[in-house]
Amino acid sequence: MLATFNWRPVYDIEQETEQLKIRSLESEKRTKLLEIEDKRLAELESRLDALLLSADSSSQTPP
């Protein structure tokens, strides 16, 4: 009778596994995007530090 409904006891496990794979891929994508954003922010911070250092060294100290 169960064969009539094409019932498989592992179907739920297969579906959960597939969902986990999808979530894992999404997490990897988010991680890559965060790494790219971190790199971009580090570059901007470096530029800002260089500008601030340049501004400090070019400004005259009051007597």
All heavy atoms as TSV, in Angstrom:
chain	resi	resn	atom	element	x	y	z
A	1	MET	N	N	0.817	-1.185	0.000
A	1	MET	CA	C	0.000	0.000	0.000
A	1	MET	C	C	0.869	1.261	0.000
A	1	MET	O	O	0.550	2.214	-0.694
A	1	MET	CB	C	-0.902	-0.025	1.234
A	1	MET	CG	C	-1.637	1.250	1.444
A	1	MET	SD	S	-3.356	0.934	1.575
A	1	MET	CE	C	-3.934	2.527	1.946
A	2	LEU	N	N	1.934	1.295	0.796
A	2	LEU	CA	C	2.800	2.471	0.822
A	2	LEU	C	C	3.456	2.692	-0.532
A	2	LEU	O	O	3.694	3.830	-0.926
A	2	LEU	CB	C	3.866	2.322	1.906
A	2	LEU	CG	C	3.351	2.398	3.335
A	2	LEU	CD1	C	4.499	2.155	4.305
A	2	LEU	CD2	C	2.710	3.731	3.601
A	3	ALA	N	N	3.728	1.636	-1.262
A	3	ALA	CA	C	4.316	1.774	-2.596
A	3	ALA	C	C	3.363	2.522	-3.518
A	3	ALA	O	O	3.792	3.212	-4.434
A	3	ALA	CB	C	4.659	0.402	-3.161
A	4	THR	N	N	2.087	2.411	-3.278
A	4	THR	CA	C	1.100	3.112	-4.103
A	4	THR	C	C	1.250	4.614	-3.974
A	4	THR	O	O	1.077	5.349	-4.934
A	4	THR	CB	C	-0.329	2.749	-3.649
A	4	THR	OG1	O	-0.381	1.399	-3.240
A	4	THR	CG2	C	-1.321	2.971	-4.747
A	5	PHE	N	N	1.594	5.082	-2.797
A	5	PHE	CA	C	1.767	6.516	-2.564
A	5	PHE	C	C	3.197	6.980	-2.818
A	5	PHE	O	O	3.510	8.143	-2.634
A	5	PHE	CB	C	1.380	6.863	-1.125
A	5	PHE	CG	C	-0.053	6.588	-0.818
A	5	PHE	CD1	C	-0.394	5.582	0.057
A	5	PHE	CD2	C	-1.062	7.329	-1.416
A	5	PHE	CE1	C	-1.727	5.315	0.355
A	5	PHE	CE2	C	-2.386	7.066	-1.126
A	5	PHE	CZ	C	-2.717	6.058	-0.237
A	6	ASN	N	N	4.054	6.066	-3.216
A	6	ASN	CA	C	5.467	6.367	-3.464
A	6	ASN	C	C	6.103	6.980	-2.210
A	6	ASN	O	O	6.840	7.944	-2.264
A	6	ASN	CB	C	5.623	7.303	-4.661
A	6	ASN	CG	C	7.044	7.311	-5.171
A	6	ASN	OD1	O	7.818	6.404	-4.889
A	6	ASN	ND2	N	7.393	8.338	-5.918
A	7	TRP	N	N	5.816	6.402	-1.090
A	7	TRP	CA	C	6.302	6.893	0.195
A	7	TRP	C	C	7.706	6.371	0.449
A	7	TRP	O	O	7.997	5.201	0.253
A	7	TRP	CB	C	5.372	6.432	1.305
A	7	TRP	CG	C	5.778	6.888	2.667
A	7	TRP	CD1	C	5.598	8.120	3.187
A	7	TRP	CD2	C	6.438	6.122	3.671
A	7	TRP	NE1	N	6.088	8.175	4.458
A	7	TRP	CE2	C	6.613	6.954	4.779
A	7	TRP	CE3	C	6.896	4.806	3.739
A	7	TRP	CZ2	C	7.222	6.523	5.943
A	7	TRP	CZ3	C	7.499	4.380	4.898
A	7	TRP	CH2	C	7.663	5.236	5.988
A	8	ARG	N	N	8.584	7.256	0.844
A	8	ARG	CA	C	9.947	6.865	1.191
A	8	ARG	C	C	10.247	7.452	2.552
A	8	ARG	O	O	10.086	8.660	2.765
A	8	ARG	CB	C	10.947	7.406	0.175
A	8	ARG	CG	C	10.703	6.855	-1.222
A	8	ARG	CD	C	11.674	7.438	-2.189
A	8	ARG	NE	N	11.662	8.900	-2.074
A	8	ARG	CZ	C	12.514	9.693	-2.684
A	8	ARG	NH1	N	13.441	9.211	-3.449
A	8	ARG	NH2	N	12.437	10.998	-2.537
A	9	PRO	N	N	10.716	6.643	3.457
A	9	PRO	CA	C	10.978	7.145	4.812
A	9	PRO	C	C	12.109	8.168	4.864
A	9	PRO	O	O	12.190	8.949	5.797
A	9	PRO	CB	C	11.331	5.893	5.608
A	9	PRO	CG	C	11.636	4.845	4.614
A	9	PRO	CD	C	10.965	5.224	3.340
A	10	VAL	N	N	12.976	8.210	3.871
A	10	VAL	CA	C	14.108	9.138	3.899
A	10	VAL	C	C	13.801	10.445	3.179
A	10	VAL	O	O	14.665	11.320	3.089
A	10	VAL	CB	C	15.377	8.494	3.290
A	10	VAL	CG1	C	15.844	7.333	4.133
A	10	VAL	CG2	C	15.127	8.064	1.864
A	11	TYR	N	N	12.591	10.601	2.683
A	11	TYR	CA	C	12.240	11.804	1.930
A	11	TYR	C	C	12.456	13.072	2.760
A	11	TYR	O	O	13.032	14.051	2.272
A	11	TYR	CB	C	10.793	11.730	1.448
A	11	TYR	CG	C	10.355	12.954	0.688
A	11	TYR	CD1	C	10.752	13.151	-0.628
A	11	TYR	CD2	C	9.568	13.935	1.293
A	11	TYR	CE1	C	10.369	14.277	-1.326
A	11	TYR	CE2	C	9.184	15.066	0.608
A	11	TYR	CZ	C	9.581	15.225	-0.696
A	11	TYR	OH	O	9.218	16.351	-1.383
A	12	ASP	N	N	12.002	13.051	4.003
A	12	ASP	CA	C	12.170	14.227	4.874
A	12	ASP	C	C	13.647	14.535	5.083
A	12	ASP	O	O	14.055	15.711	5.069
A	12	ASP	CB	C	11.499	14.007	6.219
A	12	ASP	CG	C	9.985	14.018	6.120
A	12	ASP	OD1	O	9.464	14.588	5.138
A	12	ASP	OD2	O	9.333	13.466	7.021
A	13	ILE	N	N	14.438	13.508	5.267
A	13	ILE	CA	C	15.881	13.702	5.456
A	13	ILE	C	C	16.500	14.298	4.201
A	13	ILE	O	O	17.331	15.208	4.280
A	13	ILE	CB	C	16.568	12.369	5.842
A	13	ILE	CG1	C	16.045	11.898	7.195
A	13	ILE	CG2	C	18.079	12.514	5.847
A	13	ILE	CD1	C	16.477	10.494	7.571
A	14	GLU	N	N	16.085	13.807	3.046
A	14	GLU	CA	C	16.605	14.359	1.790
A	14	GLU	C	C	16.235	15.827	1.635
A	14	GLU	O	O	17.056	16.641	1.204
A	14	GLU	CB	C	16.068	13.555	0.598
A	14	GLU	CG	C	16.626	12.149	0.496
A	14	GLU	CD	C	15.932	11.319	-0.567
A	14	GLU	OE1	O	14.876	11.764	-1.088
A	14	GLU	OE2	O	16.435	10.234	-0.861
A	15	GLN	N	N	15.022	16.176	1.988
A	15	GLN	CA	C	14.577	17.566	1.887
A	15	GLN	C	C	15.347	18.458	2.855
A	15	GLN	O	O	15.755	19.565	2.492
A	15	GLN	CB	C	13.071	17.662	2.158
A	15	GLN	CG	C	12.227	17.023	1.088
A	15	GLN	CD	C	12.458	17.649	-0.268
A	15	GLN	OE1	O	12.414	18.860	-0.418
A	15	GLN	NE2	N	12.738	16.829	-1.260
A	16	GLU	N	N	15.544	17.992	4.079
A	16	GLU	CA	C	16.310	18.771	5.054
A	16	GLU	C	C	17.754	18.955	4.593
A	16	GLU	O	O	18.321	20.042	4.740
A	16	GLU	CB	C	16.277	18.078	6.417
A	16	GLU	CG	C	14.938	18.172	7.096
A	16	GLU	CD	C	14.902	17.392	8.399
A	16	GLU	OE1	O	15.973	17.057	8.938
A	16	GLU	OE2	O	13.784	17.112	8.878
A	17	THR	N	N	18.323	17.906	4.025
A	17	THR	CA	C	19.691	17.982	3.519
A	17	THR	C	C	19.789	19.010	2.399
A	17	THR	O	O	20.734	19.801	2.347
A	17	THR	CB	C	20.160	16.597	3.016
A	17	THR	OG1	O	20.057	15.657	4.078
A	17	THR	CG2	C	21.584	16.656	2.503
A	18	GLU	N	N	18.819	19.004	1.527
A	18	GLU	CA	C	18.809	19.973	0.424
A	18	GLU	C	C	18.691	21.401	0.954
A	18	GLU	O	O	19.380	22.313	0.483
A	18	GLU	CB	C	17.658	19.656	-0.533
A	18	GLU	CG	C	17.713	20.419	-1.827
A	18	GLU	CD	C	18.947	20.096	-2.657
A	18	GLU	OE1	O	19.444	18.967	-2.618
A	18	GLU	OE2	O	19.419	21.017	-3.360
A	19	GLN	N	N	17.841	21.614	1.951
A	19	GLN	CA	C	17.692	22.934	2.553
A	19	GLN	C	C	18.991	23.375	3.227
A	19	GLN	O	O	19.375	24.547	3.149
A	19	GLN	CB	C	16.536	22.943	3.558
A	19	GLN	CG	C	15.169	22.856	2.921
A	19	GLN	CD	C	14.883	24.039	2.031
A	19	GLN	OE1	O	15.223	25.162	2.344
A	19	GLN	NE2	N	14.266	23.776	0.890
A	20	LEU	N	N	19.662	22.438	3.881
A	20	LEU	CA	C	20.938	22.763	4.515
A	20	LEU	C	C	21.987	23.146	3.483
A	20	LEU	O	O	22.787	24.061	3.702
A	20	LEU	CB	C	21.435	21.583	5.359
A	20	LEU	CG	C	20.688	21.353	6.662
A	20	LEU	CD1	C	21.157	20.062	7.317
A	20	LEU	CD2	C	20.873	22.519	7.610
A	21	LYS	N	N	21.989	22.469	2.348
A	21	LYS	CA	C	22.928	22.812	1.272
A	21	LYS	C	C	22.657	24.225	0.764
A	21	LYS	O	O	23.591	25.008	0.553
A	21	LYS	CB	C	22.807	21.814	0.115
A	21	LYS	CG	C	23.404	20.474	0.390
A	21	LYS	CD	C	23.222	19.565	-0.820
A	21	LYS	CE	C	23.689	18.155	-0.539
A	21	LYS	NZ	N	23.443	17.249	-1.671
A	22	ILE	N	N	21.395	24.537	0.579
A	22	ILE	CA	C	21.022	25.868	0.092
A	22	ILE	C	C	21.443	26.938	1.100
A	22	ILE	O	O	22.036	27.951	0.731
A	22	ILE	CB	C	19.509	25.934	-0.197
A	22	ILE	CG1	C	19.168	25.077	-1.416
A	22	ILE	CG2	C	19.050	27.378	-0.398
A	22	ILE	CD1	C	17.679	24.877	-1.643
A	23	ARG	N	N	21.164	26.688	2.383
A	23	ARG	CA	C	21.556	27.655	3.416
A	23	ARG	C	C	23.067	27.800	3.495
A	23	ARG	O	O	23.580	28.896	3.713
A	23	ARG	CB	C	20.990	27.241	4.769
A	23	ARG	CG	C	19.551	27.651	4.925
A	23	ARG	CD	C	19.088	27.434	6.348
A	23	ARG	NE	N	18.065	26.395	6.284
A	23	ARG	CZ	C	17.807	25.507	7.220
A	23	ARG	NH1	N	18.465	25.516	8.342
A	23	ARG	NH2	N	16.863	24.610	7.064
A	24	SER	N	N	23.767	26.706	3.304
A	24	SER	CA	C	25.227	26.746	3.335
A	24	SER	C	C	25.763	27.605	2.194
A	24	SER	O	O	26.674	28.420	2.387
A	24	SER	CB	C	25.783	25.328	3.244
A	24	SER	OG	O	27.178	25.341	3.157
A	25	LEU	N	N	25.208	27.434	1.006
A	25	LEU	CA	C	25.631	28.250	-0.144
A	25	LEU	C	C	25.331	29.728	0.091
A	25	LEU	O	O	26.147	30.600	-0.233
A	25	LEU	CB	C	24.941	27.767	-1.423
A	25	LEU	CG	C	25.414	26.429	-1.975
A	25	LEU	CD1	C	24.523	25.986	-3.137
A	25	LEU	CD2	C	26.864	26.497	-2.408
A	26	GLU	N	N	24.169	30.017	0.661
A	26	GLU	CA	C	23.819	31.407	0.959
A	26	GLU	C	C	24.781	31.994	1.992
A	26	GLU	O	O	25.193	33.151	1.873
A	26	GLU	CB	C	22.376	31.495	1.458
A	26	GLU	CG	C	21.347	31.221	0.379
A	26	GLU	CD	C	19.935	31.119	0.917
A	26	GLU	OE1	O	19.749	31.059	2.145
A	26	GLU	OE2	O	19.003	31.081	0.096
A	27	SER	N	N	25.142	31.197	2.975
A	27	SER	CA	C	26.091	31.663	3.990
A	27	SER	C	C	27.456	31.938	3.373
A	27	SER	O	O	28.121	32.922	3.714
A	27	SER	CB	C	26.238	30.625	5.103
A	27	SER	OG	O	25.061	30.528	5.840
A	28	GLU	N	N	27.882	31.081	2.463
A	28	GLU	CA	C	29.163	31.292	1.781
A	28	GLU	C	C	29.135	32.590	0.980
A	28	GLU	O	O	30.108	33.350	0.984
A	28	GLU	CB	C	29.479	30.118	0.866
A	28	GLU	CG	C	29.887	28.855	1.598
A	28	GLU	CD	C	30.105	27.673	0.672
A	28	GLU	OE1	O	30.304	27.885	-0.546
A	28	GLU	OE2	O	30.082	26.538	1.163
A	29	LYS	N	N	28.031	32.844	0.299
A	29	LYS	CA	C	27.904	34.086	-0.474
A	29	LYS	C	C	27.985	35.300	0.440
A	29	LYS	O	O	28.669	36.275	0.135
A	29	LYS	CB	C	26.579	34.112	-1.247
A	29	LYS	CG	C	26.531	33.190	-2.426
A	29	LYS	CD	C	25.171	33.276	-3.103
A	29	LYS	CE	C	25.023	32.260	-4.200
A	29	LYS	NZ	N	23.683	32.295	-4.819
A	30	ARG	N	N	27.255	35.242	1.567
A	30	ARG	CA	C	27.287	36.357	2.514
A	30	ARG	C	C	28.683	36.554	3.085
A	30	ARG	O	O	29.141	37.688	3.259
A	30	ARG	CB	C	26.279	36.125	3.646
A	30	ARG	CG	C	24.856	36.416	3.247
A	30	ARG	CD	C	23.942	36.493	4.455
A	30	ARG	NE	N	23.938	35.277	5.246
A	30	ARG	CZ	C	23.049	34.301	5.155
A	30	ARG	NH1	N	22.058	34.418	4.299
A	30	ARG	NH2	N	23.123	33.233	5.915
A	31	THR	N	N	29.360	35.453	3.369
A	31	THR	CA	C	30.718	35.538	3.899
A	31	THR	C	C	31.650	36.200	2.896
A	31	THR	O	O	32.452	37.066	3.258
A	31	THR	CB	C	31.244	34.130	4.261
A	31	THR	OG1	O	30.379	33.546	5.233
A	31	THR	CG2	C	32.654	34.190	4.808
A	32	LYS	N	N	31.539	35.830	1.630
A	32	LYS	CA	C	32.375	36.443	0.592
A	32	LYS	C	C	32.083	37.931	0.468
A	32	LYS	O	O	33.002	38.741	0.341
A	32	LYS	CB	C	32.169	35.738	-0.751
A	32	LYS	CG	C	32.805	34.379	-0.806
A	32	LYS	CD	C	32.567	33.695	-2.141
A	32	LYS	CE	C	33.148	32.301	-2.135
A	32	LYS	NZ	N	32.898	31.592	-3.389
A	33	LEU	N	N	30.796	38.294	0.516
A	33	LEU	CA	C	30.439	39.706	0.438
A	33	LEU	C	C	30.988	40.477	1.635
A	33	LEU	O	O	31.474	41.608	1.483
A	33	LEU	CB	C	28.917	39.872	0.358
A	33	LEU	CG	C	28.264	39.479	-0.967
A	33	LEU	CD1	C	26.739	39.548	-0.842
A	33	LEU	CD2	C	28.742	40.355	-2.095
A	34	LEU	N	N	30.927	39.877	2.809
A	34	LEU	CA	C	31.467	40.535	3.997
A	34	LEU	C	C	32.983	40.681	3.905
A	34	LEU	O	O	33.538	41.708	4.320
A	34	LEU	CB	C	31.093	39.756	5.255
A	34	LEU	CG	C	29.635	39.868	5.687
A	34	LEU	CD1	C	29.348	38.900	6.827
A	34	LEU	CD2	C	29.307	41.284	6.088
A	35	GLU	N	N	33.662	39.683	3.362
A	35	GLU	CA	C	35.113	39.779	3.196
A	35	GLU	C	C	35.469	40.906	2.227
A	35	GLU	O	O	36.407	41.668	2.470
A	35	GLU	CB	C	35.676	38.454	2.693
A	35	GLU	CG	C	35.689	37.363	3.746
A	35	GLU	CD	C	36.060	36.000	3.189
A	35	GLU	OE1	O	36.217	35.858	1.959
A	35	GLU	OE2	O	36.191	35.062	4.001
A	36	ILE	N	N	34.708	41.029	1.152
A	36	ILE	CA	C	34.937	42.107	0.183
A	36	ILE	C	C	34.701	43.454	0.849
A	36	ILE	O	O	35.489	44.393	0.679
A	36	ILE	CB	C	34.022	41.919	-1.060
A	36	ILE	CG1	C	34.469	40.704	-1.863
A	36	ILE	CG2	C	34.010	43.171	-1.922
A	36	ILE	CD1	C	33.491	40.281	-2.941
A	37	GLU	N	N	33.625	43.559	1.610
A	37	GLU	CA	C	33.306	44.811	2.295
A	37	GLU	C	C	34.366	45.150	3.344
A	37	GLU	O	O	34.758	46.312	3.485
A	37	GLU	CB	C	31.923	44.718	2.936
A	37	GLU	CG	C	31.421	46.017	3.512
A	37	GLU	CD	C	31.151	47.084	2.473
A	37	GLU	OE1	O	31.086	46.773	1.273
A	37	GLU	OE2	O	31.014	48.249	2.873
A	38	ASP	N	N	34.839	44.149	4.071
A	38	ASP	CA	C	35.905	44.376	5.052
A	38	ASP	C	C	37.162	44.905	4.384
A	38	ASP	O	O	37.806	45.833	4.894
A	38	ASP	CB	C	36.235	43.086	5.811
A	38	ASP	CG	C	35.226	42.753	6.885
A	38	ASP	OD1	O	34.402	43.629	7.218
A	38	ASP	OD2	O	35.276	41.612	7.391
A	39	LYS	N	N	37.506	44.328	3.246
A	39	LYS	CA	C	38.697	44.776	2.513
A	39	LYS	C	C	38.518	46.225	2.053
A	39	LYS	O	O	39.430	47.048	2.184
A	39	LYS	CB	C	38.941	43.860	1.317
A	39	LYS	CG	C	40.194	44.184	0.556
A	39	LYS	CD	C	40.404	43.219	-0.596
A	39	LYS	CE	C	41.629	43.604	-1.390
A	39	LYS	NZ	N	41.838	42.728	-2.557
A	40	ARG	N	N	37.338	46.539	1.532
A	40	ARG	CA	C	37.066	47.901	1.065
A	40	ARG	C	C	37.141	48.891	2.226
A	40	ARG	O	O	37.740	49.969	2.103
A	40	ARG	CB	C	35.685	47.953	0.413
A	40	ARG	CG	C	35.366	49.268	-0.277
A	40	ARG	CD	C	33.987	49.251	-0.893
A	40	ARG	NE	N	32.950	49.365	0.107
A	40	ARG	CZ	C	32.519	50.522	0.613
A	40	ARG	NH1	N	33.051	51.641	0.225
A	40	ARG	NH2	N	31.562	50.543	1.514
A	41	LEU	N	N	36.563	48.521	3.351
A	41	LEU	CA	C	36.605	49.406	4.508
A	41	LEU	C	C	38.028	49.586	5.040
A	41	LEU	O	O	38.405	50.680	5.463
A	41	LEU	CB	C	35.694	48.873	5.618
A	41	LEU	CG	C	34.203	49.003	5.352
A	41	LEU	CD1	C	33.405	48.282	6.428
A	41	LEU	CD2	C	33.785	50.454	5.255
A	42	ALA	N	N	38.827	48.528	4.998
A	42	ALA	CA	C	40.220	48.631	5.434
A	42	ALA	C	C	40.994	49.584	4.530
A	42	ALA	O	O	41.813	50.385	5.004
A	42	ALA	CB	C	40.876	47.256	5.442
A	43	GLU	N	N	40.737	49.522	3.229
A	43	GLU	CA	C	41.395	50.438	2.295
A	43	GLU	C	C	40.971	51.880	2.565
A	43	GLU	O	O	41.806	52.790	2.557
A	43	GLU	CB	C	41.074	50.042	0.857
A	43	GLU	CG	C	41.741	48.752	0.411
A	43	GLU	CD	C	41.263	48.278	-0.954
A	43	GLU	OE1	O	40.383	48.937	-1.567
A	43	GLU	OE2	O	41.764	47.236	-1.413
A	44	LEU	N	N	39.691	52.088	2.795
A	44	LEU	CA	C	39.207	53.441	3.092
A	44	LEU	C	C	39.787	53.952	4.408
A	44	LEU	O	O	40.164	55.128	4.510
A	44	LEU	CB	C	37.681	53.459	3.152
A	44	LEU	CG	C	36.951	53.297	1.815
A	44	LEU	CD1	C	35.448	53.147	2.038
A	44	LEU	CD2	C	37.235	54.466	0.903
A	45	GLU	N	N	39.869	53.083	5.401
A	45	GLU	CA	C	40.449	53.486	6.675
A	45	GLU	C	C	41.923	53.847	6.517
A	45	GLU	O	O	42.402	54.830	7.101
A	45	GLU	CB	C	40.303	52.351	7.695
A	45	GLU	CG	C	40.763	52.713	9.074
A	45	GLU	CD	C	40.561	51.588	10.069
A	45	GLU	OE1	O	40.272	50.452	9.675
A	45	GLU	OE2	O	40.710	51.876	11.264
A	46	SER	N	N	42.619	53.095	5.693
A	46	SER	CA	C	44.022	53.383	5.434
A	46	SER	C	C	44.176	54.749	4.757
A	46	SER	O	O	45.060	55.534	5.107
A	46	SER	CB	C	44.614	52.282	4.556
A	46	SER	OG	O	45.919	52.587	4.188
A	47	ARG	N	N	43.320	55.015	3.786
A	47	ARG	CA	C	43.357	56.318	3.105
A	47	ARG	C	C	43.070	57.450	4.095
A	47	ARG	O	O	43.724	58.488	4.074
A	47	ARG	CB	C	42.332	56.372	1.985
A	47	ARG	CG	C	42.705	55.624	0.753
A	47	ARG	CD	C	41.615	55.828	-0.277
A	47	ARG	NE	N	41.868	55.067	-1.481
A	47	ARG	CZ	C	41.004	54.957	-2.463
A	47	ARG	NH1	N	39.825	55.563	-2.379
A	47	ARG	NH2	N	41.297	54.260	-3.539
A	48	LEU	N	N	42.071	57.248	4.933
A	48	LEU	CA	C	41.710	58.267	5.912
A	48	LEU	C	C	42.860	58.519	6.887
A	48	LEU	O	O	43.173	59.672	7.202
A	48	LEU	CB	C	40.448	57.849	6.667
A	48	LEU	CG	C	39.896	58.831	7.684
A	48	LEU	CD1	C	39.541	60.157	7.012
A	48	LEU	CD2	C	38.679	58.250	8.372
A	49	ASP	N	N	43.499	57.439	7.342
A	49	ASP	CA	C	44.650	57.585	8.234
A	49	ASP	C	C	45.769	58.373	7.560
A	49	ASP	O	O	46.388	59.244	8.174
A	49	ASP	CB	C	45.171	56.222	8.683
A	49	ASP	CG	C	44.248	55.543	9.680
A	49	ASP	OD1	O	43.381	56.227	10.261
A	49	ASP	OD2	O	44.394	54.307	9.857
A	50	ALA	N	N	46.018	58.077	6.278
A	50	ALA	CA	C	47.059	58.792	5.546
A	50	ALA	C	C	46.704	60.266	5.415
A	50	ALA	O	O	47.569	61.144	5.560
A	50	ALA	CB	C	47.258	58.159	4.174
A	51	LEU	N	N	45.437	60.563	5.136
A	51	LEU	CA	C	45.009	61.958	5.022
A	51	LEU	C	C	45.152	62.689	6.356
A	51	LEU	O	O	45.612	63.832	6.404
A	51	LEU	CB	C	43.556	62.037	4.546
A	51	LEU	CG	C	43.316	61.770	3.066
A	51	LEU	CD1	C	41.820	61.692	2.785
A	51	LEU	CD2	C	43.954	62.858	2.215
A	52	LEU	N	N	44.742	62.037	7.433
A	52	LEU	CA	C	44.851	62.668	8.746
A	52	LEU	C	C	46.305	62.878	9.135
A	52	LEU	O	O	46.658	63.929	9.696
A	52	LEU	CB	C	44.137	61.819	9.801
A	52	LEU	CG	C	42.616	61.778	9.693
A	52	LEU	CD1	C	42.040	60.779	10.692
A	52	LEU	CD2	C	42.027	63.160	9.910
A	53	LEU	N	N	47.152	61.929	8.834
A	53	LEU	CA	C	48.574	62.071	9.129
A	53	LEU	C	C	49.170	63.206	8.318
A	53	LEU	O	O	49.941	64.023	8.834
A	53	LEU	CB	C	49.305	60.756	8.839
A	53	LEU	CG	C	50.784	60.716	9.189
A	53	LEU	CD1	C	50.974	60.906	10.686
A	53	LEU	CD2	C	51.388	59.397	8.740
A	54	SER	N	N	48.770	63.290	7.063
A	54	SER	CA	C	49.261	64.365	6.194
A	54	SER	C	C	48.775	65.724	6.693
A	54	SER	O	O	49.514	66.704	6.704
A	54	SER	CB	C	48.774	64.124	4.766
A	54	SER	OG	O	49.086	65.213	3.933
A	55	ALA	N	N	47.538	65.799	7.120
A	55	ALA	CA	C	46.973	67.048	7.614
A	55	ALA	C	C	47.667	67.464	8.916
A	55	ALA	O	O	47.943	68.656	9.124
A	55	ALA	CB	C	45.474	66.909	7.838
A	56	ASP	N	N	47.962	66.492	9.768
A	56	ASP	CA	C	48.657	66.806	11.027
A	56	ASP	C	C	50.078	67.319	10.789
A	56	ASP	O	O	50.522	68.238	11.440
A	56	ASP	CB	C	48.716	65.569	11.937
A	56	ASP	CG	C	47.378	65.264	12.574
A	56	ASP	OD1	O	46.494	66.148	12.561
A	56	ASP	OD2	O	47.206	64.124	13.063
A	57	SER	N	N	50.762	66.713	9.825
A	57	SER	CA	C	52.163	67.105	9.599
A	57	SER	C	C	52.254	68.416	8.847
A	57	SER	O	O	53.252	69.137	8.968
A	57	SER	CB	C	52.892	65.994	8.842
A	57	SER	OG	O	52.346	65.824	7.554
A	58	SER	N	N	51.232	68.768	8.078
A	58	SER	CA	C	51.306	70.007	7.308
A	58	SER	C	C	50.789	71.208	8.096
A	58	SER	O	O	51.008	72.346	7.710
A	58	SER	CB	C	50.549	69.872	5.993
A	58	SER	OG	O	49.165	69.704	6.236
A	59	SER	N	N	50.075	70.945	9.161
A	59	SER	CA	C	49.545	72.070	9.948
A	59	SER	C	C	50.671	72.630	10.845
A	59	SER	O	O	51.520	71.906	11.313
A	59	SER	CB	C	48.373	71.615	10.808
A	59	SER	OG	O	48.795	70.682	11.756
A	60	GLN	N	N	50.612	73.931	11.011
A	60	GLN	CA	C	51.645	74.570	11.820
A	60	GLN	C	C	51.240	74.533	13.279
A	60	GLN	O	O	50.072	74.698	13.627
A	60	GLN	CB	C	51.857	76.001	11.375
A	60	GLN	CG	C	52.395	76.091	9.969
A	60	GLN	CD	C	52.665	77.542	9.585
A	60	GLN	OE1	O	52.363	78.455	10.329
A	60	GLN	NE2	N	53.218	77.741	8.404
A	61	THR	N	N	52.213	74.334	14.120
A	61	THR	CA	C	51.935	74.316	15.549
A	61	THR	C	C	51.928	75.748	16.052
A	61	THR	O	O	52.772	76.560	15.671
A	61	THR	CB	C	52.981	73.485	16.315
A	61	THR	OG1	O	54.272	74.025	16.016
A	61	THR	CG2	C	52.929	72.029	15.919
A	62	PRO	N	N	50.978	76.090	16.893
A	62	PRO	CA	C	50.928	77.451	17.412
A	62	PRO	C	C	52.104	77.704	18.362
A	62	PRO	O	O	52.576	76.783	19.016
A	62	PRO	CB	C	49.601	77.513	18.170
A	62	PRO	CG	C	49.146	76.114	18.323
A	62	PRO	CD	C	49.890	75.289	17.335
A	63	PRO	N	N	52.585	78.937	18.404
A	63	PRO	CA	C	53.750	79.262	19.269
A	63	PRO	C	C	53.398	79.195	20.735
A	63	PRO	O	O	52.344	79.314	21.183
A	63	PRO	CB	C	54.140	80.676	18.859
A	63	PRO	CG	C	53.030	81.196	18.034
A	63	PRO	CD	C	52.155	80.046	17.659
